[in-house]
Amino acid sequence: MGRAPSTAALVTRALALVLFLGACTVANPSVTATPTPTRDPNALNVTALLDLSGSRAPGGAPQRDALQLWADQHASGSPRVKLKITDVASSPSKTALELRREAVEARADAIIVGVSVDYDEAFANLIQLAQVPVLFTLPIPEPATRGGGWTFALAPTPAQLARVVLDDAAQRSVLSLGLVVSDESTSAVVERIALVKDLTRRQVTPSVVTVMAPDATQKIRPLLATTPLVFFAGAPRAYLEAARTVTTGTTLYFSYFCDFGDIADLRDAAALAAWPGSRWIAASATGTNTATRATFVQTYTDRAGPPTSVAASAYDALALLSSAAEKGIEPTGVRDRLQSGTFTGVATTYTFSQSQHAGFNAGDLALLRYVGPRTSPALR
């Protein structure tokens, strides 16, 4: 019986067989790789993800108008900002998909997210992997990570909003008699959690009612007759019919997510309806940088009506990115300059650091209300 072949011999034979089979196989047609988008070295490519369709609130139209206004006003600026607006159609999955696609495939230098998201660990990791600055114009929790991270929050955090609203409410009535009303939308859940947490911090056991749009009026209306303070979390569309029935003596606190048009007919309501926003957009421009603020308010109003705080944050997002890109558009450099400075915008003065990426100055928050049937919102 012959000696078994050595390991080296077996490897040699196997390799010969592979080469033989490869020579007998017809070669596959060559595949041409998808060309990588050509980068303009003198342009900052910015993509804005907005809800221009679908049911998620608030809608993206006011932000789109503000972004386009800034782009029109700075068409000849340096670096040149190339703005791309993408409709994510009120879809959380499409929001995440488009964010990744714009960062990886379209090679955006920065991304503006103008939609409500569940900013959890998975979403934060998605942005960290994208490796480009991502600016949020709607409230998210403090997003700073070790070394700063890539996420920047331009809106006040849910915790800041809850504190401002509850501080005001505590001066008006006994907080133990307050009611928190919420649906199950992403924005409402985030605000509801913040309100409940702050009430608990004040040693108040909150009364919480969750509703769906079809049963909201039936469920809320009986409670409004006996509750002096009502806090509505999230966009107000599901609550408006019930809110119109309240009488003098009940104070309604609506969400930062309010669009002025959403609650316009509450101008004639007997109850006081208030909601948090930027004092710079509601009031006549005073203080620093008045020319920029006044110009924004006037020009935006001429185009689309009174600007919301969210629209102002969108306008500021492009201004922030443009300012941070003056010394170079490389994403790491833009990120580092964003997280090491202060910028005066039209909504507020933003201050960022490696340990603070929620830059809205809470001192610029104020409660807004309508003061007459045909007036714009004003500071309360």
N, C-alpha and C positions, 0 to 999 in steps of 0.2 A: 504494500500500500504506500503510495507516494506521500511525501511530506506536504502538509497544508500550506498554501501560499501565505507569505508574510503580509502584515498590515500594509506595508508600503506597496507591495505588489497589487493588493486589492484596490488601493487608492489609484494606482497608475491605470489599472484596467477600467475602473469606473470613469476616470477622466477621459480615457480614450473613447469609451462608449458615448459619453456626453458630446464630445467633439464630433464624432461620427454622425450621431443623430442630428446635431445642429447643422452639419453640412448638408444633410438630406432634406432639411425642412425649408420650405419656401419662405423667404423673408417677408415679414409684415410690411405693409406700406408705411412710410415714415409719417409721423404725426407732427404737425406744426404747432408749437406752443402758442397759447393766447398771448398776444403782445401786451406788455406792461404799459399802463398809461404813461404818456410822456409828461414829465414834471416841468413846469415853468419855474425856473430858479428865482424869478422875480415876483412870484405870486404866492399868496397864502390861500390854500384851498380849504374852504370851510363848508361843511355839510350841516344843515339844520334838519333834524327829524321832528316833524310836526303832525298833529292830527288834523288833516284838512277834510277828512270824511270819517264816517262811522259814528258810533254813539258815545265814545269816551269824552268826558268833559274835563277841563274846558277845551273848546276848539282852538285850532291853531291859527285862525285867520288874523286876529290882532297881532300875534307875534310875526306872522309872515309880513304883514304891512309894515311893522317896525323894522324888521330886518331889511326889507327892500328899501325903506326910506334911508337907512344908514348907508346901504350900498350905493344908492343914487347920489347921496350927498358926498361920498368919498370915492367916486369912480376914478379919480386921477391921483389917489393917494399912493404912498409908498410905505410898505410893500402893497402891491395891488391885491385886493381881497377878491377872490373868485368864490361867489356864494352859490351853493346848490341847495335847493329845498326839496326834501323827500317826504311824501305823504306816507305815514305808517298806518293810516286807516284805523286808528283806535285798536290796534292789535298788539298786545304785549310781546307775542312771539315775533311778529314782524319788526317791532322796535329793536329787539336784541339782534335779529338777523341782519337788519340794515346797518346797525351800529358796527357789527363785525365786518360786513361787506365794505362799508365805506372806509374803514380803517385799513383793511388788509388788501382788498382788491382795487378799490377806487383810489387808494392812497391819499385820503384826506389828511391835511395837516392838523386839523382840529375839528371837533364835532360839537354842535349845540343840540341838547336834548330838551325839547319844549313840550314834553308829554308827561303824564303821571306814570311813574314806575314804582314797582316794589323794589326799593333799593336795598336788597339783601346781600348776603355774602357772595352768592352766585353772580349777581349783576355787577358787584364791585370787582370780582375777579375777571369778568369779561372785559371791563375797562382797563384793568391792569395789563391784561394780555394785549389789548389794542395798542398801547404805548403811544397814544396821542392825547393831548389835553381834551377833556370832555366837560363842557359847561352845562349845568342844569339851570333852567329858568323857573322851574316849579319846586316847591319845597321838598327837600330830602333831609335825612339826618346828617349831622356833621360827617363828611366823608373822608377826612384826613386819615392816612395810614402811616405806618413807619416810613420816614423819609419824605412824607408829604403825599405821594400818590399822584394820580392823573385826573382825579375828579375834583371839580370846583362847583360849589353851590352858590348861585347868585341870588336866589330867593331866601327869605328868612326860613329858619328851620321850623319844623312843627313844634318843637319845644318853645322857641321864641314866640311863636304865634299864640300858643296856649297861654303863656305867661302874660302877654299883653292883654288878651281878652279877659282872662280871669281876674287880673288886677283891677280892671275897670269894673267888672261885674261885682267884685267884692265891695266896691265903694257904693254900689247902688242897692244891694239887697243881701240877704243871707244866702250864701252859696249852697247851704244844705238843701235849699228849696229849688235848686237848679235842675235842669233836664238836658241831657246830651242826646241828640237825635242823629242817627247815622244810617246810611245804607251800607251795602257791602262792596262798593267800588273801591279801587285802590286808594284814591285820594282821601275818601271818607274814613277808611279804616286807619290810615296813618294819623289823621287829625284826631280821630276818636281816641286812639291810644294815647296821644300826647295830652289831650284834655283830661282823660281819666287819671293819667300819671300825675299831672300837676294838681288835680283835685285831691288825690290821695296824699300828696306831699303836704297839702294844706289841712290834712286830717279831716277831709270831707268824703263821705261815702257817696259816690256819684250815682244818679239815677240815669240809666242808659236804656234807650229804646232803639232797636234796629228795625228798619222798615224796607219794604220794596215799593217801587213806584206805584203799582196798582192799589196797594192798601195804605199808602202813606197818609192820605188825608183822613180816612176813617180812623186810623190808629192814633194820629197826633191830635186831631181837633179837640177831643174831650180833655186832653191833658193841658192844652193851652189855656183853658178857662181858669185853671187853678195854679198855674206855675208862673212866677214872676220873671224867671230867667230861663231862656231856651238857647242852647248852643247847637247849631246845625253844622255837622261835619261834612265836608265835601261839597261838590257842586249843588246848588240849591233847587234844581229844576223839579225834583221829586217832592219838595216841601212847599212850593209856592202857594198852591191852592189852599192848603191849611193855614199858611202864614197870613193870608189875606183876611182871615176871619178873626184874628186876635183883636183885643180891645186895649184901650189905654191902661197902662199899668204893667203890661208885659213887655219886656225888652228882648228882642231877637238879635242874636249874634250869628252872622253868617260867615262863610268861609273866605279865606284869602283867594280861593279859586273862583270867586264870583266874577262873572262878566257883568259890566254895568247893565247891559240889556236884560240879563237874567232876572233882575229884581227891580226893573225900572217902574213897574206898576205899584211897587210898595211905597212910592213917593207920597201917595195919598192915604196910606195906611195909618190908622190911629196910633199903632204901637211904634216905638223907636226901633228901627232896623239899622244895625251897624255892622261893619265888617272891617278887618284890618287891611291896610295897604300902605303904600309909600306916601308920606306927607308931601314929598316934593311934586308928586303928580297931581294930587288933589288941590294943593294950595297954589297961590300965585308964587312964582319963583323968587326966593329971597336967599341971601347968604352967598356962599361961594359958588362959582361956576354958573351964575345966574343966566348968562347969555345962552349957554348950551342948553340948559333946561328949558328956558323960555322958548327957544327956537324949536326944540323937539316938540313941546306941548302944542305950539301953534301950528307947526307944519303937519304933525300927525292929525290934529283935529281937523285941519282943512282937507286931509285925505280921507279919513275914516271915522271921525268923531272923537270924543274925548278918549285919551289913551288910558289903558289899565296899567296897574303896577306890573303885571306880567309882560305886557308889551314893552314897557320901559326896560325891564330886565333883558329882554331879547335884544333891544337896541344896544344896551350896555355890553352885551356879550360880544358883539362884533367889535365894539370900540376897545374892549379889554384885549381881545386877541390881536387886533391891529397894533395897539400900543406895545404889547409884549413881543411882537414880531419885528419891531423896528430895527433891532440889532441882529436879526437873522430868523429864518422861518423853521429851522431845525426843531422838531417837537420837544426834545429834551430842554433846549435853551428857552423855548417859549414857556414850558412848564415851570422851569426854575425862576424865570422872571415874574411869572404870575404869582408864585408862592413866596415871593420875597418883597412885596411892595403894596402900596395903597393907591387906589384909583378912584377918582371922583366921577361918578356917572350921573345919569339923569334921575335914576330911582333912589340911589343912596351912594355913600362912599364905601367902597369895598376894601377890606383889609385881609390879606392872606398871609400865612406863614406855613412852615412845614407841619406845624401841629394844628393849624386852623385853616380849613379849606371851605368853611361856610362864611362867606365874606360880608354878608349884609349887616349893616350897622343897625342893631335893634333900636337905637335911639331915633332912627328915621321912620319907625313904624308909628302909625296913627290909626285911630278908628274913623272910618268914613261913614257918611250917611247922606241921603238926599234931604235937602232942606226946602224943597218946593216941587210942584208938579212939573215944571219945565226947566229945572236947573241941573247942572252937572253935580256929581258927588263933591262934597266938601268935608273938611276936617270937622269932626264933631267936638 
